[in-house]
Amino acid sequence: MYGLMFLTYKTANKPTGIISAFAFTGFLGYILGPILNTYLSAGMGDVIAMALGGTALVFFCCSAYVLTTRKDMSSSAVC
């Protein structure tokens, strides 16, 4: 996993960067799938739904803030 993170960082501004980003996200999905399946089979699907909803809420609130204030967030430490 650390190798894919390093590869994605090093190829960020190259044409092969998109391939390494897809490889990294694919690997994360491969790792996260069994963990989510364990939660679902234990009857804890509401935890997954709450995490998804919370993430979506934060994303949309931050997007709405930037779109309404027209602030340049490129120098932010968040990015």
N, C-alpha and C positions, 0 to 999 in steps of 0.2 A: 504494500500500500504506500509506503514512504517513497518507494522508487517511482510509482506513478505520480505521486504528488510532485516530486522533483522534476520528472519529465514534463509534466504539465506547466510547471513554473518556467522551465528553461525554454520551452517551445511556445511560450505565450504569444510572441510577436512574429512567429514564423508560420508558413502555410501548413506545416504538420501539427500545429498547435491544436487545431480542431479535432484531429484524430486522437491526440493524447487526452484531450478533454472528454471525448466520447469514451475512450478506454477507461479513464478514471471514474466517470459516472456509471458506466456499466459495471465496473468492479464493485463500486459502492452498492449498487442495486443487488448484485450477486451476494454480497455479504449481509445486507439488510433484510433480504427476503426471508430467510429462515427465522430471523429474530422476530419479524412481524408475524410470521405464521405461528410461532410459539405463543405470542400474545393472543392472536385470534383463536387458537385452539383452546386456550385457557379461559375463554369467555371474556377477555378484556379488550374487545374491539373498540369500546368507548374511549379507551386511553389513546388509541391510534387516531380515532376521529377527532378527539379534542386537540391532539398535537397538530393535526392537519388544519383544523379550523383556526387555532391560535396562530399558526404560521401564516396562513392566508390573511387573517385579520391584520397582523403586523405589516405584511407586505403591502396590502392595499392602503392602509393608513399612511405608511411612509410614501407610497407612490402618490397618493392624493395630496399630501403635504408639499411634495416637490412640484407637482403639477400646478397647484394653486398659488404657491409663493414664487415660482420660477427661480428658485435659488439654484446656484451651481454647487452641486454636492461632490464634484470631482476631487476636491482637495480634502474631503472629509476622511476621517480615520476609519469610517465604516466600510468604505470601498476597498 
